[in-house]
Amino acid sequence: MLIKSVPSAEAPLDLLLEADPSLDAIRRYLESSICHVATVEEEIVGTYVIQPLDDDVHELMNIAVAPAHQRKGIGARLLDHAIATVREAGARRLELILPSIGGHWFKRSFGPRRPLG
């Protein structure tokens, strides 16, 4: 699996909509965010979007795995990559807000807290 940064214009909206039902909200936060995609044999199987809030804090705006590729550890690898990415940028904290729709899987998979350091 390869994880790479892509321009916001190339963000996989279909996958982002798996985790965030608002296309308008996705388009708004993509303008000031960094999008990464995970590919397997050139097929996009997952994505995440982080937004720098300031030098020390970034927010995980979205993380999603294609339904056919879920439960294979891709989400965990995306999260690890997101943490490494913000750490390399000098951030001390990665924040996320779990929506009432869909956020339950994240808590179940990763627990309520996962420190950066």
C-alpha positions as CSV (number, residue, x, y, z in Angstrom):
1,M,0.0,0.0,0.0
2,L,1.2,3.5,-0.9
3,I,0.1,6.6,1.0
4,K,0.7,9.9,-0.8
5,S,-0.4,13.5,-0.7
6,V,-2.7,14.7,-3.5
7,P,-3.9,18.1,-4.4
8,S,-7.3,19.0,-2.9
9,A,-8.8,19.1,-6.4
10,E,-7.9,15.4,-6.7
11,A,-9.4,14.4,-3.3
12,P,-11.6,11.3,-3.6
13,L,-15.0,12.9,-2.8
14,D,-16.8,9.5,-2.9
15,L,-14.6,8.2,-0.1
16,L,-14.7,11.4,1.9
17,L,-18.5,11.2,1.8
18,E,-18.3,7.8,3.5
19,A,-17.3,9.6,6.7
20,D,-18.8,13.1,6.2
21,P,-22.3,13.3,4.6
22,S,-21.9,17.0,3.7
23,L,-20.3,17.6,0.3
24,D,-20.4,21.4,1.0
25,A,-18.5,20.9,4.3
26,I,-15.9,18.7,2.6
27,R,-15.3,21.2,-0.2
28,R,-14.9,24.0,2.4
29,Y,-12.4,22.3,4.5
30,L,-10.4,20.9,1.5
31,E,-9.6,24.5,0.6
32,S,-7.2,24.8,3.5
33,S,-6.3,21.2,4.2
34,I,-3.9,18.5,3.1
35,C,-5.3,15.3,1.5
36,H,-3.6,12.0,1.4
37,V,-4.7,8.8,-0.3
38,A,-3.9,5.2,0.1
39,T,-3.6,3.1,-3.0
40,V,-3.3,-0.6,-3.7
41,E,-2.3,-1.4,-7.3
42,E,-3.3,2.1,-8.3
43,E,-6.8,1.8,-6.8
44,I,-7.6,4.4,-4.1
45,V,-8.7,2.4,-1.0
46,G,-8.5,5.1,1.7
47,T,-8.0,8.7,2.4
48,Y,-7.5,11.2,5.2
49,V,-7.6,15.0,5.4
50,I,-5.7,17.1,7.9
51,Q,-6.0,20.8,8.4
52,P,-3.3,22.9,10.2
53,L,-5.0,25.0,12.9
54,D,-1.7,26.6,14.0
55,D,1.9,25.6,14.3
56,D,1.3,23.2,17.1
57,V,-2.1,21.8,16.3
58,H,-3.6,20.1,13.3
59,E,-7.1,18.6,13.0
60,L,-8.0,15.3,11.4
61,M,-11.0,16.5,9.3
62,N,-11.8,13.2,7.6
63,I,-10.5,9.6,7.4
64,A,-12.2,6.9,5.3
65,V,-11.6,3.5,3.9
66,A,-13.5,2.1,0.9
67,P,-16.1,-0.4,2.1
68,A,-14.6,-3.3,0.1
69,H,-11.3,-2.7,1.9
70,Q,-12.4,-2.1,5.5
71,R,-11.3,-4.4,8.4
72,K,-7.9,-4.9,6.8
73,G,-5.9,-2.4,8.9
74,I,-5.9,0.4,6.3
75,G,-7.6,2.8,8.6
76,A,-5.0,2.2,11.3
77,R,-2.2,2.7,8.8
78,L,-3.8,5.9,7.6
79,L,-4.0,7.2,11.2
80,D,-0.4,6.3,11.8
81,H,0.6,8.1,8.6
82,A,-1.5,11.2,9.7
83,I,0.2,11.3,13.1
84,A,3.7,11.0,11.5
85,T,2.8,13.7,9.0
86,V,1.8,16.2,11.6
87,R,4.7,15.3,13.8
88,E,7.1,16.0,10.9
89,A,5.4,19.3,10.4
90,G,6.3,20.2,14.0
91,A,2.8,19.9,15.5
92,R,2.4,18.7,19.0
93,R,-1.3,17.7,18.8
94,L,-3.7,16.1,16.3
95,E,-7.3,16.8,17.1
96,L,-10.4,15.2,15.8
97,I,-14.1,15.6,16.4
98,L,-16.1,12.4,16.2
99,P,-19.5,13.0,14.7
100,S,-22.5,11.3,16.1
101,I,-22.9,9.6,12.7
102,G,-20.0,7.2,12.0
103,G,-17.7,8.2,14.8
104,H,-18.6,5.1,16.8
105,W,-16.3,2.9,14.7
106,F,-13.3,5.1,15.4
107,K,-13.8,4.9,19.2
108,R,-14.3,1.1,19.0
109,S,-11.2,0.6,16.8
110,F,-8.7,3.1,18.4
111,G,-10.1,4.0,21.8
112,P,-10.9,7.5,23.0
113,R,-7.3,8.8,23.1
114,R,-4.2,8.1,21.1
115,P,-1.3,10.4,22.1
116,L,1.0,11.9,19.5
117,G,4.2,11.5,21.5
